Structure formats: C-alpha cells, structure tokens
Amino acid sequence: MSRYVIEFGSERLDLELVDDAEVEAFTPPVGMAGEDAESALREALERPRNYPPLRQNVVPGDRVAIALDPDLPDPRKILDVVTEVLEGAGVEPDAITIVEASRRVGAVVSVSRGVATEVHDPTNRDRLAYLATTSKESRVYLNRTLTDADVVLPIGFLRQDPLAGPHGPWSVLFPGLSDAESRETHRQFHDVEPGAASPLTADAEAFEVGWLLGSQFQIGIVPGSRGPVAFVAGKSEDVRDAGLTRLDRDWSFRPAARAELVIAGVGGSEGPANLQDLVAGLTTASRLVQRGGKIAVLSRVESPLGPAMQRLAAADDEENAHEILAGRESDPDFLLARTLTHVLAWADVYLLSRLDPGMVEDLSMIPLDRPEEVRRLAVRSPSCLVVGRSDRVRAEARNSDA
C-alpha cells in the first residue's frame, strides 16, 4: 500500500492506495512564515524587477493608495512592512489609505500608525471617478481614492482561478475596485471544457486599466498552503510575466493520463470555502477525470444557494440543464450553476461539505458524511488522482483522451 495525504480547509485525510493502482498526486507548496516571509518581502521591495526600489518611487507629500486584495487572509504583516518603507521615504501616515473591497475572510483589515482604511462601495457614484476608455471601448470608473492618489500600489495574490484564469495585483484594481456595472460585466468564467486546461494569460483589459491609472509598481504574492511562496514586486509587466511563470511551476498539475477517480481537496486554512471555491475545484477535477468517472470532493463548504443554484435544486429530474437555466442569465450565480451542470454531465460527484445533504442530493451530487468514506472509493479504483487545493490548481492530463 502507498500512503498519500490530502488537505482540505484546516483538516487532512490519510489515504492508503494499493500499489498496483495508477496514482499521481498534487500537493500545494507550503510557503514561508515569520521572519523568512518578512525578509523575502523586504528583499522584493528593495530589489524589484526592472524598477527602482519602492522607497525611491515616493517623495514627501505624496498621497499613496494601497489597493489591497480582499482574499489575502492575514495582510497585516505585509502592510506593516510596506507602510514602514513608505514612511521611511517621507510619506506621512495620514497620507496613506488602504482601499479594498469587502473582505472575504474576516473583518476589514486593521492597521496602525494613523494609516486610513476604506471599504470600496461599487454602487456609490460619489466615490467613483471616470478614469478613461479602454481599447475595448469600456468606460472605466474606479474608486476615487485611487484616481486622486499620486501613487497607487496594488498588492494581490498571484493565483490561478480554474474558472476565470490568472488573478494578480492588476485584478485588484480592475474590476475589483471599479463600479458595479463593470464588476458585473467582468464576472465571466471560461467555458468549461473537461478536456482543456484554463489559459494562463492575464486579463488584458484589467492590465490596461492599471497602465491608464499609472500604477507601474505592483506587488504580487504567490500563495502556499501555510504562507507566501514568493513575493514578486516591480514593474507591472515583469510582475505579470514572472508571476505567471511561477504559478505555472508551483500550481500546475499535469498527470500522465485521466483517472477513473479524482479526489479533490477544496479550501484552505484561511477560512470557510464557498460555492465558487467548490465549483472551481470541480472544474479542476473535471479536467482530470475520465468521462463517466468519479470525483470525490473533500471540503467544508458552507454557503447559501443563489437563485440559479436554487433553480437547479428545485428542477424536475427530466429537465435538461439548458431548460433549467434558460432565462436565468442575469442571476449572480448563473455562471456557477452552468459550470456545475457541465461537470455533472461528465462525471459523478461525491461531496463532503457543510451543505444540507438533501440540498446536495437535489443538486445531483452524492453527499458524504465523513472524510473516511473517500477511502472506500479509492481502494476500488484502478486509477486515482489526488489533488490538494483543487480550487487553485491549473490542471491538464498530458494524455487527455476521455
């Protein structure tokens, strides 16, 4: 027997699989903690890519807006270092404002030394300002604190989203801190084709908005399961290119072939996973499982169903997905629901979560009561792929024949 470990949320499950089974596994990088992480950040700010050190990018009297990724689970230590560098260059604490969308994990970030914080409201026209029109003819409205600042410094995860593609500090600016209409327009997922990996290209329009704003120095953070793997700072184009290269190295899984069973961990230790994490993880698994195979998801997902998902749950078994979701395109969770139907048409899904088991069944998935139930599925499968943190992995079987 061969032993494998898969983590989900703050939990882990040991798996023992027979030696004659075809098994491959992806384990997320762990990352740095404490002094190692702080030292790496300071090094990135002092020796950025193709740009002067951060301390040389500001002068006394500058108003600085830090555009902060709301998905960063514990940004205080990062912000302490960044604001220390800014203040050391002569920027007054009350001239620094941290702007973010409402936090996904925990409360609005707290800071010290008089630095201001602002929660972006995409519906408040008084707090939005017209920036420019992009090459795609989009009229861009951004948070007014950003457009009024002398220096805008975005700080964000460099991560792969199996649904929407790569995310970086440029995404924090746009659509993250834009108006409600732009955020809705850019709420787009790539069509899920179970045989294809998601593209590893940055959103060109989001990147253009950063250029139009004059945000040339950006800070990207490659995440790990326990802390940052790397900090990539410097000129925006170099942060994008180096960051995507690092993502491809650390967060891509390319097994030899599809498997009959894919065991997917969803969510990390930073907080509860939601339905978007679940569908992202299922999307990754669908690119690795054989047609008609099984996907077993280990998670602690807890989230209410949106209107499109509710429509799926309430639908008659004889209705097809197209009929069920017809006319629901304006629902905020329409794309999640559509993606889920693609996955369920490809493979059977077994789900461990905090969702109501009856609701899981109504969504055409098989609820699991305990993590250990996955072991029984594993020992019966001649081929198995184990994917930790599947909601952030870019995956593609090298031989992708179904």
N, C-alpha and C positions, 0 to 999 in steps of 0.2 A: 504494500500500500504506500502511496505517496501522499504527503501532507501539504495542504495549502491553507492559507489564511485569507479571509476576505473581511474587510472592514465596511461598516455602514453606520452613519451617524457616529456616535461615540462607542459603538459596540463592535464586536468581531466574532466571527464564526470559524472554527477549525473544520476543515474538510479532509477526509481521507478517501482517496480515489484509487481504484485498482490499477496496478502497474501496466496492464495491457490496454488501458483506455488511452485514447489520444487526448491529451490535456495540454493546454497552454494557459498562462495567467498573466494578467497585467496588475502590477502593484504601483500605486501612485508614489512619486518621490516624497520623502518625509519632510524635507525643508530644514531651515535653520531656526534657532531660538536664542533668546537672550542676547549676550554680548556679540555672538557671531553674526546675528542678523543686524544689529546696530552697526557693527563695523563694516559690513558689506554695504549697507545703505550709505554710510558716510563716504566710503570709497567711491560709490557710484555718483554721488553728488559732487565730489571733488575732482573726479576724472570721468566726466560724462563722455558719451560717444559723439565725436565730431562737433563739440560745442564747448564754450568756456565753462568753468565751474559755476555752480548755482550762485555762489556768493558774488560772482562778477556780473550776474545778469540783473542785479537790482542796485539802486542807489538810494541814499536817504531821501525821504519824501515820496517814494513810490507807494502807490496803493496796490496791494497784492491780493488777488483772489485765488484761493486754492480750491479747485474743483475736485471734490472727493468722491470716489466710488462708494456707493452705499452698501456694496456687497463685501467690503473689507470688514472682517469680523472684529478686529481689535486695532483700530488705526491710531490709537493714542501715542504709542511709541514712535511710529513713523512720523506723525505730526510734530511730536516734540523735537525730533532731530531736524526736520525741515524748517520749523519756525525758529529754532535756535540758529541755524545757518542764516536765515533771512535777517534776524535781529542783529546777528554779528556783523552783517553787511550794512547796518544802519537803518533798516526798516523798523518803524515803531510798531509795537504790538497792536495798537488800536488801528493801524493801517492794514492789518491782515484780516481777511474774512474767509472762513471756510464755508463753502457752499456745497450742499449735497441734496439729492432727492431724499425722500423719507427713507430711513434706514430699513433694510430688510431684516437685519439681525440686531436686536437690542434697541436702545434709545438713541436719540440724536447724540453724536459724538461730543464728548466734553473735552475742553482744552483749558490750558492755564495761561497765566501771564497777560490777561486782558485781550486775547485774540477773540474776535467775534465769530459767531456761527450763524448760519442762515439755512433754513429748510426751504428748498425750492418749491414753489407752487405753480405748476404749468398752466393753471386756469386764471391766474391773477394778471390781467393785462397791464396793470400799473407797474408790475415788477418784471416786465418783459420789454425788450428793446429790439428793434429791427437791426439786423447786422448786415445782410447782403442777400443777393440772389445767387444760388449756386449754378453751376454749368448744366444741371438738370432742371433748371427753372424753378427750384424750390425757394420760396421766400423764407428766410431763416430768422426766427425770433428767439433770442436767448435771454437767460436770466440777466437782469440789468446790472447786477453787481459785476458780472463778467465783462460786459461791454464797457462799463465805466472804469474798470481797473487799468492800471498802467502795465501790470504783468499778470498773466493768467497761467497758473501752474496746475495742470491736471495730474492727478495721482490715481491710478487704477490698476486693477488686475489685468494681466495678460493671460487670458484663459480661452479655451476652446468651448464654444457653446454648440452642442450637437444639433441644435435646432436652427440657430441663427448665424453660426460661423464665429470667427475670432472676435474677441472683445479686448479692448485696450483702453488706455487713457483717452484716446480720441472719442471713444464711445461715451465716456463720462460727460464730455461737452455736448455731443450731439448723437442721438436725440435726448440723452439723459437730462440735460438742463435747458431744453427748448420748450416750446409751447405745447399744449395738449394735442393740437391737431397734428403737429409734426411727430410727436411721440406715437400717436395712433397710426399715422401713415407708415412709420418705420417699424411698426410692430409686425415684422414679417419674418416668417421662417422659410427656410429652403424646403421645397417639396421633398418629402421623404421617399427616397428610393432605397429599398432594403439592400440593394446591391452596391450602392455607391457611398464613398466617404464624403463628408461635408467638405466644402472648399476651404483652403487655408489662405484666404485673401481678406484683407481688411475692407470694411465698408468705405468705398471711395468717396462718397458724399460726406460721410462723417469726418473723414480725414481732411477733406477740402474745407469744411467749416472751421476746423482748428487752424488751418492756414489763413483763412479770411479773418479770423479773430486775432491772428498774430501770436498764437500760442506755439512757439517754436521749441521750448524746453518742456519735455514731458517725462514723467516718472512711471514706469511700468513695473509691476510686481508679478513674477511667475510664482504661483502658489504651490505649496506642497500640502500633505495631509496634516502636518503639525506646525507649519510655519512657512515663510517665504523660501523658495528655492534659489531665487536670484532677483536682484534689482537691476533694471535696465533703464538708465537715465541718459538724457542728452537730446540731440536734435530729433524732432518728431519722426522724420523718415527713418533714421537709424534705430530709434526705439521700436518702430513698427517692424522693420526688417529683422533686426536681431531678436526681438521678442518672438516673432512668429517662428524663426529658426529654432529658438529654444523650446517653444511649445511643441514643435514637431518632434524634437528629440525626447522631451520628458513626458509628453502627454499623448503620444500616438501609440496605438496597439495594432500591429499587423501580423496576426497569426497566419499560419500556412494555409488554413482552409476553414470554411464554416464548420460549425459543430451542431450536433443534434440538440445539445443543451447549452445555454449560456446562463451563467449565474452572475447577476449584476448587483453590485452594491450601489446604493443611491444615497447621497447626502454625506456631509462631513461633520466634524465635531463642533463647527461654529454655530450651529443652531438647527432648528427643525427644518426638514425638507418640505417642499410644497409640490403642488401638482405639476408645475413647469419642470421642476427637477425630475419628477417621476417620468414624464413624457420624454425629457431629454435622455434619461438613462435607457428607456425603452427604445428610443431611436438608435442609440449606440448598439444596443443588443440586437436590434433587427438587422444591422449591417454585418452581424457575425453569425447569426443562427441560420440553419438550413430552413428552406421553406417547409412548413408543417412541423417544425421542431418546437422546442420548449424554451421559454425564457422564465427564469426564476429570479424575482427581484426581492432583495433584502433592503428594507428601508423602515423609517419611522415617519413616513409622510403623514402629515395632518393638515388638511386644508378643506374648506367648503367647496362644493362644486359650483362652477359658474353656470350661466344659463344654457350654453351649448352642451356642456357635460351633463347637466340635468336632463336635457332633451334626449341624449344618448341613453341615460339610465332608465328613462321612462318609456323608451321606444318598444314597439312590438318586435318580437324576435324575427318576424317575417319581413320587416322593413330593411332595406339596404342602407348603407351609410350615406349615400348620396341623397336619398329621400329624407332621411332623418335630419340632416343638416341643411337641407335646402331652405334658403331664406334666412339663415342664421349668420350670415357673413359679418354682420355688424356686431355680433356678440363679442365681448372682450376675450373670451376663451375659445372662439371658433377655431383658430388655427391649432390650438392644443387638441381639441376634440377631433378635428380632421386627421391630425397626425396619429392620434391614438387608434383611429379606425384603420389606418394603413398598417400599423404594427399588428393589430389583432387579426387582420386578414392574412398576415404572413405566418404567424406562429401563435401557439397557445401561451398565455401569460399566467404565471403563478405569482401572487403578490403578498408579501408581508408588509403591513403598514399599520397605521393607527386609524385608517378609514373604517367606517362601518362595514362589516363583512357582507351584509346584504347589499349595500351600495356597490361594493366591489363586484359581486356577482351580477348585479344589474348592468354593470359596465362590461360584462362578458369576460371578466377575469376570474381566476380561481383564488379565493383568499386562503392564506396560510395563517395558522395560529401561532406557530413557534418557529424560530430560525432553524431548528434541528430538522424540520420536515424537508428542508432542501437536501439534506444528506441522502435521503431515500431516493430522491430523483437522481442525484449524482451517481450513486453506485450502480444504477440501472442503465446509465448512458454510455455507449461505446466511445463517444467523443464529447468533450466538455471544454468550454472556455470560461475562465473565471476573471471577472473584470471589476476591480475596485474603483470606486468613484466614477461610475459609468456616465454620470451626468456631466462630466467634464472631459471625457476622453474622445479623441478623434480615432475612429476605428475603421478598418477595412481588411477583410481577408485577402491575402495575396492571390489565392485561387478562389475567386468569388462566385464560381458556378453554384447555382442553387442546388 
